[in-house]
Amino acid sequence: MLNENIHALRKSKGLSQEELALKLNVVRQTVSKWERGLSVPDAEMLVAIGEVLDTPVSTLLGETVPASEPEGLQALSEKLEVLNDQFARAQESKRRALHALFIAIASITVLLLIALAAIGGSYLEWDFSNPEYAVAGTMLHGFEWVFARMAPIILAGSIAGAIASRK
């Protein structure tokens, strides 16, 4: 909501991200992060954005408040706290999903290694004069050859990712 409002008001004033950033004494990437919802400005910066864009802070935050009602810093900080909390929860959710993905990749890799060890190349004893056995054996051998070379890299990467993404 805040990110969309900053973007829309900046565009309606005919300002680029660079121009808005210069007026606010921040870098363009900061404005970009605000507009993409990757971060939120603090209370003082919201007041500055409101002044530069000629709009009340309440409008930036997506609420319609009568113009006669004064905007207090306490109310502003409470709204920012809610936005920061939502942002933190979203980041935590992404971290948990990534952590689970790395653990799943490592688990699947280990299970496939165990399965290939259990098969142990028994397909080499098949009667390859039968075309179906020949195709199946060739595909299994090809998969085993590629997987045996890639499994250590996949396993090491997924373990490193799981460690890096834990809390």
C-alpha positions in Angstrom: 0.0 0.0 0.0 2.7 2.5 1.0 5.0 1.5 -1.8 2.2 1.9 -4.4 1.2 5.3 -3.0 4.8 6.6 -3.1 5.2 5.3 -6.7 1.9 6.8 -7.9 2.4 10.2 -6.2 6.0 10.4 -7.5 4.7 9.7 -11.1 1.8 12.1 -10.7 4.3 14.9 -9.8 6.4 14.0 -12.8 9.5 13.0 -10.7 11.9 10.3 -11.5 13.3 8.1 -8.7 16.6 10.0 -9.0 14.9 13.4 -8.7 12.9 12.3 -5.6 16.0 10.8 -4.1 17.9 14.1 -4.6 15.1 16.1 -2.9 15.1 13.6 0.1 18.9 13.3 0.3 18.9 9.6 -0.2 20.2 7.4 -3.0 17.9 6.3 -5.9 18.1 2.7 -4.8 16.4 3.6 -1.5 13.5 5.1 -3.4 13.4 2.0 -5.5 13.3 -0.3 -2.4 10.4 1.8 -1.0 8.4 1.5 -4.2 9.1 -2.3 -4.5 8.0 -2.8 -0.9 11.4 -4.2 0.1 11.8 -1.6 2.9 9.8 1.3 4.4 10.9 4.8 5.3 11.2 5.9 8.9 8.8 8.4 10.4 10.9 11.5 9.7 11.5 10.4 6.1 7.7 9.9 5.7 7.2 13.5 6.7 9.8 14.6 4.2 8.3 12.5 1.5 4.9 14.0 2.2 6.4 17.5 2.0 8.2 16.8 -1.3 5.1 15.2 -2.9 2.7 17.8 -1.4 0.6 15.2 0.3 -0.3 14.4 3.9 1.4 11.4 5.4 -1.9 9.8 6.1 -2.5 9.7 2.3 0.9 8.0 1.8 -0.1 5.4 4.3 -3.3 4.8 2.5 -5.8 6.3 4.9 -8.2 9.1 4.3 -8.2 11.4 7.3 -9.9 14.8 7.5 -7.5 17.6 6.7 -8.3 19.3 10.0 -7.0 16.3 12.1 -3.3 16.9 13.0 -0.9 14.1 12.1 1.0 13.1 15.3 4.4 11.4 15.3 3.0 8.8 17.7 0.3 7.7 15.2 2.9 7.8 12.5 5.3 5.6 14.4 2.5 3.2 15.2 1.6 2.8 11.5 5.3 2.4 10.7 5.6 -0.3 13.4 2.8 -2.2 11.8 4.4 -1.9 8.3 7.8 -3.0 9.7 6.2 -5.9 11.5 4.5 -7.1 8.3 7.7 -6.7 6.4 9.6 -8.7 9.0 7.0 -11.5 8.9 7.2 -11.7 5.1 11.0 -11.9 5.3 10.9 -14.6 8.0 8.4 -16.6 5.9 10.6 -16.4 2.8 13.6 -17.5 4.9 11.7 -20.5 6.4 10.6 -21.6 2.9 14.1 -21.4 1.5 15.5 -23.3 4.5 12.9 -26.1 4.0 13.7 -26.2 0.3 17.4 -26.7 1.0 16.7 -29.5 3.5 14.3 -31.2 1.0 17.0 -31.0 -1.8 19.6 -32.5 0.6 17.2 -35.3 1.7 16.2 -36.2 -1.9 19.8 -36.3 -2.9 20.7 -38.7 0.0 17.7 -40.9 -0.8 18.6 -41.1 -4.4 22.2 -42.0 -3.5 20.9 -44.8 -1.2 18.6 -46.0 -3.9 21.3 -46.1 -6.5 23.6 -47.9 -4.1 20.9 -50.5 -3.4 20.4 -51.1 -7.1 24.2 -51.5 -7.4 24.4 -51.8 -11.1 22.2 -54.9 -11.3 20.8 -53.5 -14.5 24.1 -54.5 -16.2 23.1 -58.1 -15.9 19.8 -57.6 -17.8 19.2 -59.2 -21.2 19.8 -56.2 -23.5 18.6 -58.1 -26.5 15.1 -57.0 -25.4 14.7 -53.4 -26.7 12.7 -52.3 -23.6 15.4 -53.5 -21.2 18.0 -51.9 -23.4 16.3 -48.5 -23.3 15.6 -48.8 -19.6 19.1 -49.9 -18.8 20.7 -47.2 -20.9 18.5 -44.5 -19.3 19.3 -45.8 -15.8 23.0 -46.0 -16.5 23.0 -42.4 -17.9 21.1 -41.1 -14.9 23.4 -42.9 -12.5 26.5 -41.5 -14.4 25.3 -37.9 -14.3 23.9 -38.1 -10.8 27.0 -39.7 -9.3 29.0 -36.7 -10.5 26.5 -34.0 -9.6 25.3 -35.4 -6.2 28.3 -34.2 -4.1 27.9 -30.7 -5.5 24.2 -30.7 -5.0 24.5 -32.1 -1.5 27.2 -29.7 -0.4 25.3 -26.7 -1.9 22.0 -27.7 -0.2 23.7 -28.3 3.2 25.5 -24.9 2.9 22.2 -23.2 1.9 20.4 -24.9 4.8 23.0 -23.7 7.2 23.1 -20.2 5.8 19.3 -19.9 5.8 18.8 -21.1 9.4 17.9 -18.5 12.1 
